[in-house]
């Protein structure tokens, strides 16, 4: 998800997406440990998405102060 798309969402929607993404990352990590994960690039993409969401949330929070 692009930062521009995230900025169009509300803070609560971003927090929900962030929780879902973190859960998906945890599941992929378990798959990697057990040797079931075939697409390892998805881990990197999810970590970057999480960072992007946290950055946009911080920007929103800073703008309201």
Beta strands, then each sheet from edge to edge (+ up, - down):
end
